[in-house]
Amino acid sequence: MAENKYDASDIQVLEGLEAVRKRPGMYIGTTDVKGLHHLVWEIVDNAIDEALAGFCKHIEITIHKDNSITVVDDGRGIPVAVHPKTGISTVETVYTVLHAGGKFGGGGYKVSGGLHGVGASVVNALSSWVEVTVKREGKIYECKFENGGKTTQKLHEIGVCDTDTTGTTVTFKPDPDIFDTDIYDYDTLKVRTRELAFLNKDLRLTLTDERGEEQKQDSFLYEGGISEYVKYLNKGKTPIHDEIIHLDGEEAGVFLEVAMQYNTGYTDSIFSFVNNINTHDGGTHEEGVRRALTRIINNYARKNNILKEKDEALTGEDVKEGLTMIVSCKHPNPQFEGQTKGRLGNSEVRKIADNVFADGFERFLMENPEEARVIIDKTMTAARARVAAKRARELTRRKSDLDPINFGGKLVDCKEKDPSVCEIFLVEGDSAGGSAIKGRDSMTQAILPLKGKILNVEKARLDKALSNEEIRTIITAFGTGIGDEFDLSKLRYDKIIMMTDADVDGSHIRVLLLTLFYRFFRPIVEAGHVYAAQPPLFCIKHGKTIKYVLNEEERDEYLASLNPNTKYDIARMKGLGEMDAEELNETTMDINKRILRKITVDDLATADAAFAKLMGEDVGPRRQFIEENAVYAENLDF
């Protein structure tokens, strides 16, 4: 029997920054590559707060050769005087004491992005070293920290500067003992840097990468703010009215700003933010705007006799078809909800957002009757398509786990009914589908062969998509429903695996499927249920050993590991349809041997723009992308 001992000695008391190092996930979410990049934004947020307060015009972010980061701002500079509560300089207090900052109603900041007051101290705790330089009141000060936040050099004066020159410079090196990786990705930082520039008009953000043979640099400054964000997102789309509608207003200390433009597409791209934080799950600010949008369009259509008395009112789904919209809210005391804190919960904001948006949008429609008519016509066409889609959607409802009418005999389902252990393979072609059916684990693996290429839903409304037999079969198989009926909890499979050939056609089929998933099943992608199978490219045989490798690099690496005297045979693998059941199982389906690539979405706005560019109606942006990236293409079939 285990010793029944539990006394005061079992209770740990972690002091200072020790708690952060012990449980970093509580403060930055993860210690993987996402958490690593989060450190940058903790420091940048402090500089952004200075911009929101009106004192910062330029923020510079630099990745050094050793993957340390420097963030420079031209704000007021962190106060340097001795703090009355800690007895040390305010700079040292900010970097060594949790919950020390100017964001708790003390008059430092009216609105703040980094709300918890732990950013600087957490970065210090999770770094090998940190150096802070402050320019303030004509003097330059410096202090240094090492080994998880320990002060190695107290704040001291190191020089003088012009009295008009102020700001803070922070350089830090993430602790490799804390993080899974310490290598920063330039493109990941670039996406968020650009987003912050959109959300804070007239603020310049410059990102520089000193690694590599040639220095990389991007600088972002948007005088139009979120209107330019909408313009950026609508690249590759065809707007139905030239002017981007931009409105803003303030009520009870809450500032709301909205930019929007309709396009000829069939999906909406609505993104909302609170104090620069992406509220990917929406919230009361977004709800207020959506509610007002539906009401104002219906009122205008009725008043102008476009929508007749006998006609059914337009729904929220109708009025957001083809709409690109940014909703940005600045709140002095936001309350976030949800598991990922991605939803605004302040109830008073719903009415404020409704009022501000309704006033501005109603005025726009009245002052711009031609644009108003184009928008109303777009929404009414969407309403007619919704009615047609409702009828077509009946054909996708799964009446039972094995409904031969719905599946047309295509789906070969698994025996297990617990979704958490089930997976479905979407297989390119009937031939490969037949081999997959024979080579699968029939208890947990379902097979759905796909005939040819499915419809590109980027260019089709829901009603047209539902007329496509392959898409209807996929919807029925998943069990979640679609559109306003979508329910993630009804997903029949934990893993949705695209299994296509490693050639151009296979890649195209994967992209078409990903477009379908992103546009009609986005929560499935966000929840991490979508994968791509990785069939091997080569088979290496020597003696009784058979080794499958994914690409030329793996092939060369494996051959280099062999004894120089080994005789061996290399064969390029056949397509999926030419593999027998045993080969397909051994290389691509066996859970103990296979390699799957998980498909995730780190940035919805970037993903949205990419699908519009690559799969949308406008050929120009797609041609430009191909011309710029053709040099990187490999293994093309001619």
C-alpha positions in Angstrom: 0.0 0.0 0.0 1.3 3.5 -0.8 2.4 5.6 2.1 -0.5 7.8 3.2 1.6 10.9 3.9 0.4 14.4 3.0 1.6 17.3 5.0 2.9 20.9 4.8 6.1 19.8 3.1 4.1 18.6 0.1 2.9 22.1 -0.6 5.2 24.0 -3.0 5.5 27.7 -2.9 7.0 29.1 -6.2 8.3 32.6 -5.9 8.8 35.3 -8.4 9.3 34.0 -12.0 9.9 30.5 -10.9 6.2 29.6 -11.4 6.4 30.7 -15.1 9.3 28.4 -15.8 7.6 25.6 -14.0 4.3 25.9 -15.8 5.0 28.0 -19.0 1.8 26.7 -20.7 -0.3 28.6 -18.2 1.2 31.9 -19.5 1.9 31.4 -23.2 -0.3 28.4 -24.1 2.4 26.1 -25.4 6.2 25.6 -25.6 6.2 24.6 -29.2 6.8 26.9 -32.2 3.5 28.7 -31.5 4.6 29.6 -27.9 8.0 30.6 -29.2 6.5 33.2 -31.5 4.1 34.3 -28.8 7.0 35.7 -26.9 7.6 38.3 -29.7 4.0 39.5 -29.5 4.2 39.9 -25.7 6.9 42.5 -26.2 5.3 44.0 -29.3 2.0 44.4 -27.5 3.7 46.7 -25.0 4.8 48.9 -27.9 1.4 48.7 -29.5 -0.1 50.0 -26.3 2.1 53.1 -26.6 0.7 53.5 -30.2 -2.9 53.1 -29.0 -2.2 55.8 -26.4 -0.9 58.1 -29.2 2.8 58.1 -28.4 4.4 55.6 -30.8 4.7 55.8 -34.6 7.3 53.1 -35.5 7.9 49.6 -34.1 10.9 47.6 -35.4 11.2 43.8 -35.0 14.5 42.2 -35.8 15.5 38.5 -35.9 19.2 38.2 -35.3 21.5 35.4 -36.7 21.3 33.5 -33.3 17.5 33.7 -33.4 17.4 36.3 -30.6 14.8 39.1 -31.1 15.0 42.8 -30.8 11.9 45.0 -30.5 12.4 48.8 -30.8 9.6 51.4 -30.3 9.6 55.2 -30.3 7.1 55.5 -27.5 7.6 57.3 -24.2 10.0 54.8 -22.8 9.4 52.7 -19.6 9.6 54.9 -16.5 13.0 54.5 -14.8 12.4 55.9 -11.3 12.4 53.6 -8.3 9.0 52.1 -7.9 7.4 52.8 -4.5 6.2 49.3 -3.9 9.2 47.2 -5.0 12.0 49.5 -4.1 13.7 48.9 -7.4 13.6 50.7 -10.7 10.3 50.6 -12.6 12.0 48.9 -15.6 13.3 46.1 -13.4 9.9 45.9 -11.7 8.1 45.4 -15.1 10.6 42.7 -16.1 10.8 40.8 -12.8 7.4 41.1 -11.1 4.3 39.4 -12.4 1.2 41.6 -12.9 3.3 44.8 -12.9 2.3 47.1 -15.7 0.3 50.2 -16.7 -2.8 48.3 -17.7 -4.7 48.0 -14.4 -6.6 51.3 -14.4 -3.8 53.4 -13.0 -3.9 55.9 -15.8 -1.1 54.3 -17.9 -3.3 53.1 -20.7 -7.0 53.7 -21.5 -7.0 50.7 -24.0 -4.6 47.9 -24.0 -3.9 44.8 -26.2 -1.8 43.0 -23.6 -4.2 42.9 -20.7 -2.6 40.6 -18.2 0.4 42.7 -17.2 2.6 39.6 -17.4 4.1 40.0 -20.9 7.5 41.5 -20.2 8.1 39.4 -17.0 7.0 36.2 -18.7 9.4 36.8 -21.7 12.2 37.4 -19.1 11.4 34.2 -17.2 11.4 32.1 -20.4 14.6 33.6 -21.9 18.3 32.7 -21.5 19.0 36.5 -21.4 17.2 39.8 -21.8 18.6 43.3 -22.3 16.5 46.4 -22.0 17.5 49.9 -23.1 15.3 53.0 -22.3 15.6 56.5 -23.8 13.9 59.0 -21.7 14.3 62.6 -20.7 17.6 63.0 -22.6 19.3 60.0 -21.0 19.9 56.4 -22.0 19.4 53.6 -19.4 20.2 49.9 -19.6 19.6 46.8 -17.5 20.3 43.0 -18.1 18.8 39.7 -17.0 19.9 36.1 -17.4 19.0 32.5 -16.5 15.2 32.9 -16.4 14.8 36.5 -15.2 17.6 37.0 -12.7 18.9 40.6 -12.7 22.6 40.6 -13.6 22.9 44.3 -14.2 20.7 46.8 -12.5 19.3 49.7 -14.4 22.0 52.4 -14.8 22.7 55.3 -17.1 24.9 54.6 -20.1 24.7 57.8 -22.1 22.7 60.8 -23.2 20.4 61.5 -26.2 18.3 64.3 -27.5 15.4 65.1 -25.2 12.9 64.5 -28.0 14.2 61.0 -28.5 12.3 58.5 -26.4 11.5 54.8 -26.6 12.3 51.3 -25.4 14.5 48.6 -26.9 14.2 45.0 -25.8 16.5 42.1 -26.9 15.9 38.6 -25.7 16.9 35.0 -26.5 14.4 32.3 -25.8 15.6 29.6 -23.5 16.2 26.3 -25.5 15.6 24.3 -22.3 12.0 25.6 -22.3 11.0 25.5 -26.0 10.9 22.6 -28.4 12.6 24.8 -31.0 14.3 28.2 -30.9 14.1 28.9 -34.6 11.8 31.7 -35.7 9.8 31.6 -38.9 9.9 34.9 -40.8 6.6 34.4 -42.6 4.8 33.6 -39.4 6.0 36.9 -37.9 5.3 38.7 -41.1 1.6 37.8 -41.2 1.0 39.1 -37.7 3.2 42.2 -38.2 1.1 43.1 -41.3 -2.1 42.5 -39.4 -1.1 44.8 -36.6 -0.3 47.5 -39.2 -3.8 47.1 -40.7 -5.4 47.4 -37.3 -3.4 50.4 -36.3 -3.5 53.0 -39.1 -0.6 55.3 -39.5 1.6 53.0 -37.3 4.7 51.7 -39.2 5.9 48.2 -38.3 9.2 47.0 -39.8 10.3 43.4 -39.7 13.9 42.5 -40.5 15.6 39.1 -40.7 19.4 39.1 -40.4 19.8 35.4 -41.0 20.8 34.0 -44.3 23.2 35.4 -46.9 20.9 38.3 -47.7 18.9 40.3 -45.2 15.1 40.3 -45.6 12.9 43.2 -44.6 9.3 44.2 -44.9 7.8 47.4 -43.7 4.1 48.0 -43.3 2.2 51.3 -42.9 -1.5 51.7 -43.8 -3.1 55.1 -43.7 -6.5 53.6 -44.5 -6.2 51.1 -41.7 -8.8 48.3 -41.8 -10.2 49.6 -45.2 -6.8 48.6 -46.6 -7.2 45.2 -44.8 -10.5 44.6 -46.7 -8.8 45.6 -50.0 -6.0 43.1 -49.2 -8.4 40.3 -48.5 -10.4 41.0 -51.6 -7.4 40.6 -53.9 -8.4 37.8 -56.3 -12.1 38.6 -55.8 -14.3 40.9 -57.9 -16.0 43.6 -55.8 -19.6 44.5 -56.8 -19.2 48.1 -55.6 -16.0 50.2 -55.8 -16.1 52.0 -52.5 -15.1 50.2 -49.4 -17.6 51.1 -46.7 -15.8 52.4 -43.6 -17.6 53.6 -40.5 -16.8 54.1 -36.9 -18.2 55.6 -33.7 -17.8 55.7 -30.0 -20.3 55.1 -27.2 -19.7 54.7 -23.5 -16.0 54.7 -23.9 -16.2 51.8 -26.4 -14.9 52.5 -29.9 -16.1 50.5 -32.9 -14.7 50.5 -36.4 -16.0 48.5 -39.4 -14.8 48.2 -43.0 -16.7 46.1 -45.5 -17.1 45.4 -49.2 -19.2 42.9 -51.1 -17.8 40.7 -53.9 -19.2 38.3 -56.5 -18.1 35.3 -54.5 -20.4 33.0 -52.4 -18.6 32.8 -49.1 -18.1 35.5 -46.4 -14.8 36.6 -44.9 -15.7 38.3 -41.6 -12.9 38.8 -39.1 -13.2 40.6 -35.8 -10.7 42.0 -33.3 -10.8 43.6 -29.8 -7.8 45.7 -28.9 -5.9 44.1 -31.8 -6.6 40.6 -30.4 -8.2 38.3 -33.0 -11.6 37.2 -31.7 -11.7 34.1 -33.9 -14.9 32.9 -32.1 -16.6 36.2 -32.5 -18.5 37.7 -29.6 -20.8 40.5 -28.7 -19.2 43.1 -31.0 -19.5 40.8 -34.0 -23.1 39.8 -33.0 -24.2 43.4 -32.8 -22.8 44.2 -36.2 -24.3 41.1 -37.8 -27.7 41.8 -36.2 -27.7 45.4 -37.5 -26.6 44.4 -41.0 -29.5 42.0 -41.4 -32.0 44.5 -40.0 -30.9 47.5 -42.0 -30.8 45.6 -45.4 -34.3 44.2 -44.8 -35.6 47.7 -43.8 -34.0 49.3 -46.9 -35.3 46.6 -49.2 -38.9 46.9 -47.8 -38.9 50.7 -47.8 -37.8 50.8 -51.4 -40.2 48.1 -52.5 -37.4 45.8 -53.6 -38.4 43.2 -51.1 -42.2 42.8 -51.5 -44.6 42.4 -48.6 -45.3 38.8 -49.5 -41.6 38.0 -49.7 -39.8 36.2 -46.9 -37.3 38.4 -44.9 -33.6 38.1 -45.8 -31.6 36.0 -43.3 -28.2 36.6 -41.8 -26.8 33.9 -44.2 -28.3 35.9 -47.2 -26.8 39.3 -46.3 -23.3 38.0 -45.6 -22.8 36.1 -48.9 -19.8 37.5 -50.7 -19.1 40.0 -47.8 -15.6 40.8 -46.7 -15.7 42.6 -43.4 -13.3 43.7 -40.6 -14.8 44.5 -37.2 -12.4 46.2 -34.8 -13.4 47.1 -31.3 -11.4 49.1 -28.7 -12.6 48.4 -25.2 -11.1 49.7 -21.9 -12.0 46.5 -20.0 -12.8 43.6 -22.4 -13.9 40.2 -21.0 -12.9 37.2 -23.0 -14.7 33.9 -23.0 -14.2 30.4 -24.4 -11.5 27.8 -24.1 -9.0 29.8 -26.2 -10.2 33.2 -25.0 -11.2 34.0 -28.6 -14.7 35.4 -27.9 -15.7 38.8 -26.5 -18.3 38.5 -23.7 -19.1 42.0 -22.7 -22.9 42.2 -23.0 -23.1 46.0 -23.3 -21.0 45.9 -26.5 -23.8 44.1 -28.5 -26.1 47.1 -28.3 -23.2 49.6 -28.8 -22.0 47.7 -31.9 -25.5 47.5 -33.3 -26.1 51.3 -32.8 -22.8 52.4 -34.3 -23.0 50.1 -37.3 -26.7 50.7 -38.0 -26.3 54.5 -38.0 -23.3 54.4 -40.4 -24.6 51.7 -42.7 -28.1 53.1 -43.0 -26.6 56.5 -44.0 -24.4 54.8 -46.6 -27.3 53.1 -48.3 -29.4 56.3 -48.3 -26.5 58.3 -49.8 -25.5 55.7 -52.4 -28.7 54.3 -54.0 -26.8 52.6 -56.9 -24.5 50.7 -54.6 -27.4 49.9 -52.3 -29.4 48.4 -55.1 -26.4 46.2 -56.1 -26.0 45.0 -52.6 -29.7 44.2 -52.1 -29.8 42.3 -55.4 -26.8 40.3 -54.3 -28.5 39.3 -51.0 -31.8 38.5 -52.7 -30.1 36.2 -55.2 -28.4 34.5 -52.2 -31.9 34.1 -50.6 -33.2 32.3 -53.7 -30.1 30.0 -53.7 -30.6 29.3 -50.0 -34.1 28.0 -50.7 -32.8 25.8 -53.5 -29.9 24.6 -51.3 -32.4 23.7 -48.6 -34.1 21.3 -50.9 -30.8 19.8 -52.1 -29.6 19.5 -48.5 -32.3 17.0 -47.8 -30.4 14.5 -50.0 -27.3 14.7 -47.8 -29.0 13.8 -44.5 -27.7 10.6 -43.1 -30.7 8.5 -42.1 -28.6 5.7 -40.6 -24.9 4.7 -40.4 -25.3 2.7 -43.6 -27.8 4.3 -45.9 -27.3 2.9 -49.4 -29.6 5.5 -51.0 -27.5 8.4 -49.8 -24.2 6.9 -50.5 -25.0 5.3 -53.8 -23.0 2.3 -52.8 -19.7 4.3 -52.7 -18.9 4.5 -49.0 -17.5 1.4 -47.4 -18.0 2.2 -43.8 -16.1 0.9 -40.7 -17.7 -1.3 -38.1 -16.8 0.8 -35.1 -19.4 3.4 -34.1 -17.2 5.5 -31.7 -16.1 8.5 -33.8 -13.0 9.0 -31.7 -11.3 5.9 -33.1 -12.7 6.0 -36.6 -11.1 7.5 -39.8 -12.2 7.9 -43.3 -10.0 7.8 -46.4 -11.0 9.9 -49.4 -9.3 8.0 -52.1 -8.4 9.2 -55.6 -10.0 6.8 -58.1 -12.0 3.6 -58.1 -8.9 1.4 -58.6 -7.0 2.7 -55.6 -10.3 2.7 -53.7 -10.7 -1.1 -54.4 -7.2 -1.7 -53.1 -7.8 0.5 -50.0 -11.0 -1.4 -49.2 -9.1 -4.7 -49.3 -6.1 -3.4 -47.3 -7.9 -1.5 -44.6 -8.7 -2.2 -41.0 -12.4 -2.8 -41.4 -13.1 -2.1 -37.8 -11.9 1.5 -37.8 -11.2 2.6 -41.4 -13.8 3.7 -43.8 -13.1 4.2 -47.5 -14.8 6.6 -49.9 -13.5 6.4 -53.5 -13.7 9.7 -55.4 -14.3 9.7 -59.1 -12.3 12.4 -60.8 -12.1 16.0 -59.5 -14.8 17.5 -57.4 -16.3 20.9 -58.0 -14.3 24.0 -57.1 -16.6 25.4 -54.5 -14.7 28.7 -54.5 -16.6 29.4 -57.7 -20.0 28.0 -56.8 -22.9 28.7 -54.4 -24.0 26.1 -51.9 -27.0 25.1 -54.1 -24.7 24.3 -57.0 -22.2 22.5 -54.8 -25.0 20.3 -53.4 -25.9 19.3 -57.0 -22.5 17.7 -57.3 -22.8 14.0 -56.4 -19.3 13.6 -55.0 -19.8 16.6 -52.6 -23.2 15.3 -51.5 -21.7 11.9 -50.7 -18.9 13.5 -48.7 -21.3 15.7 -46.7 -23.5 12.6 -46.0 -20.5 10.5 -44.9 -19.2 13.1 -42.5 -22.6 13.4 -40.8 -22.1 17.0 -39.6 -24.6 18.7 -42.0 -23.6 21.9 -43.8 -24.3 25.6 -43.6 -26.5 26.7 -40.7 -27.2 23.1 -39.9 -23.5 22.3 -39.4 -22.8 20.5 -36.1 -19.2 19.4 -35.3 -20.3 17.1 -32.6 -21.9 14.9 -35.2 -18.7 14.2 -37.1 -18.5 10.5 -37.7 -14.7 10.3 -38.0 -11.8 11.6 -35.9 -9.5 11.6 -39.0 -10.4 12.7 -42.5 -7.5 11.5 -44.7 -7.0 12.6 -48.3 -5.2 9.8 -50.1 -4.1 10.9 -53.6 -1.2 10.3 -55.9 2.0 12.2 -55.5 1.6 14.0 -58.8 0.1 17.1 -60.2 -3.4 15.6 -60.5 -3.2 14.3 -57.0 -2.2 17.7 -55.7 -5.1 19.3 -57.6 -7.6 16.9 -56.0 -6.2 17.7 -52.6 -6.5 21.4 -53.2 -10.1 21.0 -54.3 -10.9 19.0 -51.2 -9.2 21.5 -49.0 -11.2 24.3 -50.6 -14.4 22.3 -49.9 -13.3 21.7 -46.3 -12.2 25.3 -45.6 -15.3 26.9 -47.2 -18.0 24.5 -46.0 -16.5 22.6 -43.1 -14.0 25.1 -41.6 -14.5 23.9 -37.9 -13.3 20.4 -39.0 -10.0 21.9 -40.2 -9.7 24.2 -37.2 -10.2 21.3 -34.9 -7.4 19.3 -36.5 -9.4 16.5 -38.1 -8.0 16.8 -41.7 -4.9 14.9 -42.9 -3.1 14.1 -46.1 -1.7 10.6 -46.5 1.9 10.5 -47.6 2.5 7.6 -50.0 6.2 6.8 -50.5 8.0 7.8 -53.6 10.8 5.1 -53.5 11.2 1.5 -52.3 14.7 0.5 -51.4 15.5 -3.3 -51.1 18.7 -4.8 -49.8 18.9 -8.4 -48.6 15.6 -9.1 -46.7 15.1 -5.4 -45.8 12.5 -3.3 -47.6 12.6 0.5 -46.8 10.0 3.0 -48.1 11.0 6.7 -48.3 9.0 9.8 -49.1 11.3 11.7 -51.3 14.8 12.0 -52.8 16.2 13.6 -49.7 15.2 10.7 -47.5 16.4 8.3 -50.2 19.9 9.8 -50.2 20.0 10.0 -46.4 19.1 6.4 -46.1 21.6 5.2 -48.7 24.3 7.2 -47.0 23.6 5.3 -43.8 24.2 1.9 -45.4 27.4 0.0 -45.4 29.3 1.0 -48.6 29.5 -2.6 -49.5 25.8 -3.2 -49.5 24.1 -4.2 -53.0 20.7 -2.6 -53.2 17.7 -2.0 -55.6 15.7 1.3 -55.9 12.3 1.4 -57.4 10.1 4.4 -57.9 6.7 3.6 -56.4 3.7 3.2 -58.7 0.5 5.3 -58.3 -2.0 4.4 -55.7 -4.2 2.7 -58.3 -1.3 0.4 -59.3 -0.6 -0.8 -55.7 -2.1 -3.9 -54.5 -3.9 -4.1 -51.1 -0.9 -5.3 -49.2 1.4 -2.6 -50.6 -1.2 0.2 -49.9 -1.7 -1.0 -46.3 2.1 -1.4 -45.6 3.1 2.0 -47.1 0.1 4.3 -46.5 -2.6 3.0 -44.3 -1.1 0.9 -41.4 -1.3 3.2 -38.4 2.0 1.8 -37.1 3.9 2.5 -40.3 2.2 5.3 -42.2 3.0 9.0 -42.2 0.2 11.5 -42.2 0.5 15.3 -42.7 -1.9 17.2 -40.5 -3.6 20.2 -42.1 -4.0 23.2 -39.8 -5.0 26.9 -40.1 -2.8 29.3 -38.1 -4.1 32.5 -39.7 -7.7 32.5 -41.1 -7.3 35.8 -43.0 -4.1 34.6 -44.8 -5.8 31.3 -45.6 -8.9 33.1 -46.8 -6.8 35.3 -49.2 -4.9 32.2 -50.4 -8.0 30.3 -51.4 -9.4 33.4 -53.1 -6.2 33.9 -55.0 -5.6 30.3 -56.1 -9.1 29.1 -56.6 -11.2 32.2 -57.3 -12.6 33.8 -60.5 -9.9 36.4 -61.0 -7.1 35.0 -63.1 -4.6 37.8 -62.7 -3.5 37.2 -59.0 -3.3 33.4 -59.8 -1.0 34.0 -62.8 1.2 36.3 -60.7 1.5 33.7 -58.0 2.5 31.0 -60.5 5.1 33.3 -62.2 6.6 34.2 -58.8 6.7 30.6 -57.5 7.3 28.4 -60.6 11.0 28.3 -59.7 10.2 26.3 -56.6 8.1 23.6 -58.3 9.3 20.1 -58.2 8.3 16.7 -59.6 6.0 18.1 -62.2 4.6 15.7 -64.8 5.0 16.6 -68.4 
